[in-house]
Each structure stands twice: as structure tokens, then as C-alpha cells.
């Protein structure tokens, strides 16, 4: 015999059994798929410059890291910079993610030439720079890209 305090092993119901519960389940919208996580600039490939930013609306001809040295001063300053060649300018940034350039060189009157090894030179109307690329090929590509951009103006 069963005592009054013991319970059957039947699950508790809320009053919606059978067809009523099935209709409710069918009327519920399916769960939304999870949104993909946003991609930060630092997650992008170094070979793929960001072009969706409003400050980069012009077509990028070439971009990449170099060591930039000003050679027209008494002290030689060497700093790692991210160069972006586009339109009428060669801009340089402290970080790839930066929106505002540290400096900008107009292609008007600018000259570029190969140097020794991975070095190439840039001369503007009032300054001279020695640039150190990651490889000889990269340095040659910079010079060719700058020459191309000057011709396209």
C-alpha cells in the first residue's frame, strides 16, 4: 500500500498536455543564430590593409612596415612606421590601426630610388629619408610602387 506522502514518478504538468503543448512549441520562433564576432583591425592580415575606414577611401597602391630614418638632420632618427601609398600621398603611421597619419609626403616632387640591400631612399623637396624594408624584394616593390603612383597622377 502507498502512503499519502509518497508520490508517483510522473512529471509535474502545467496544464498544457498533448496537442495544446505541441501547438505552443510550433508557434514559438526558432532561436536566432549567433551574430559573428566583429573583427578588429589587429586580427586582419598584415598584407591586407584596412580599406573600409573612411580615412582610407582612396585606393591603396601599397602599404607595409618599414624603418624610417631622416637623414637630413644631425641626429639620425630611426623609427618603425606603417607606410600607406595612395592617391597623391605617401603617409606614415605609428601603428597600423591609427586613423591619423604622423606625416604625409606629397608625391609632387617626390623621388624614390633603390639603395643597398633592403634600403631605399625617398627625397621630397625639403627632406631626405632612408627607408629599411623587410627584404630586398620589398624595398624594390616600394620604389616601383612609388614610381607607378607618380606616373598615375
C-alpha positions in Angstrom: 0.0 0.0 0.0 1.2 3.5 -0.7 1.3 6.1 1.9 -0.2 9.6 1.5 3.3 11.3 1.5 4.8 9.3 -1.4 4.4 10.5 -5.0 4.3 8.8 -8.3 7.3 9.2 -10.6 5.1 11.1 -13.2 6.4 14.5 -14.1 4.5 17.6 -13.0 2.4 19.2 -15.7 1.4 22.8 -16.1 -2.0 22.1 -17.6 -0.7 22.1 -21.2 -0.6 18.4 -22.2 -0.7 16.8 -25.6 -2.0 18.9 -28.6 -2.1 22.2 -26.7 1.7 22.0 -25.8 2.6 20.9 -29.4 0.8 23.9 -30.8 2.6 26.2 -28.5 6.0 24.8 -29.4 5.3 25.1 -33.1 4.2 28.8 -32.7 7.5 29.8 -31.0 10.0 31.4 -33.3 13.2 29.4 -33.8 16.2 30.7 -31.8 18.2 33.4 -33.6 21.6 32.4 -34.9 24.5 33.9 -33.0 26.0 37.1 -34.6 29.6 36.7 -35.8 32.0 38.5 -33.6 33.3 41.7 -35.0 36.8 41.5 -36.5 39.3 44.0 -35.1 41.9 45.6 -37.2 44.7 43.8 -35.3 43.1 40.4 -36.4 43.5 41.3 -40.1 46.4 40.1 -42.1 49.3 42.5 -42.3 49.3 42.1 -46.1 45.6 43.2 -46.2 45.4 46.8 -45.3 42.1 48.1 -43.9 40.2 49.8 -46.6 36.8 50.1 -45.0 37.8 53.1 -42.8 36.6 56.5 -44.1 40.2 57.8 -44.0 41.3 55.2 -46.5 38.7 55.8 -49.2 41.3 56.3 -51.9 42.7 53.1 -53.5 45.7 51.9 -51.7 48.6 51.1 -54.0 50.9 49.7 -51.4 51.2 49.5 -47.6 53.5 47.9 -45.1 56.0 48.3 -42.3 59.4 50.0 -42.8 62.1 51.6 -40.6 62.2 55.3 -41.5 65.3 57.4 -40.9 65.5 61.1 -41.5 69.0 61.6 -42.9 68.9 65.4 -43.2 69.3 66.1 -39.5 72.4 66.0 -37.3 70.9 63.1 -35.3 69.7 60.1 -37.3 66.3 59.0 -36.0 65.1 55.5 -36.9 61.5 54.6 -36.2 59.3 51.8 -37.3 56.4 53.2 -39.3 53.5 51.8 -41.3 53.6 53.4 -44.8 50.5 53.8 -46.9 50.8 54.8 -50.6 47.6 56.1 -52.1 46.4 58.8 -54.5 48.6 61.9 -54.1 50.4 61.0 -50.9 52.7 58.6 -49.1 51.5 58.7 -45.5 53.2 57.1 -42.4 51.6 56.0 -39.2 53.0 54.8 -35.8 50.5 51.9 -35.8 48.6 50.1 -38.5 45.3 50.8 -36.6 45.9 54.6 -36.4 43.4 56.9 -38.1 45.6 60.0 -38.2 48.9 59.9 -40.0 52.1 61.1 -38.2 53.2 62.6 -41.5 52.3 62.8 -45.1 54.6 63.2 -48.2 53.1 64.7 -51.3 54.1 62.8 -54.5 54.7 66.1 -56.2 58.4 66.5 -56.4 59.0 63.2 -54.6 61.7 60.9 -55.8 62.4 57.3 -54.8 65.4 55.1 -55.6 66.8 51.8 -54.7 69.5 51.6 -52.1 71.9 48.9 -50.8 70.2 45.7 -49.6 66.7 46.2 -48.2 67.2 50.0 -48.2 65.5 52.5 -50.4 65.6 56.3 -50.4 62.9 58.9 -50.6 63.6 62.6 -51.3 61.0 65.3 -51.0 61.5 69.0 -51.8 62.8 69.7 -48.3 63.7 66.3 -46.7 65.5 63.1 -47.3 64.6 59.7 -45.8 66.3 56.3 -45.7 63.8 53.5 -45.5 64.6 50.0 -44.4 62.2 47.4 -45.7 62.0 43.8 -44.5 63.7 42.4 -47.6 65.5 43.5 -50.9 62.3 42.5 -52.8 60.1 44.6 -50.5 62.4 47.6 -51.0 62.3 47.2 -54.8 58.5 46.9 -54.7 58.2 50.2 -52.7 60.3 52.0 -55.3 58.3 50.6 -58.2 55.0 51.4 -56.4 56.0 55.0 -55.7 57.2 55.4 -59.4 53.9 54.0 -60.5 51.8 56.3 -58.3 53.7 59.3 -59.5 53.1 58.3 -63.1 49.3 57.8 -62.4 48.8 61.3 -61.1 
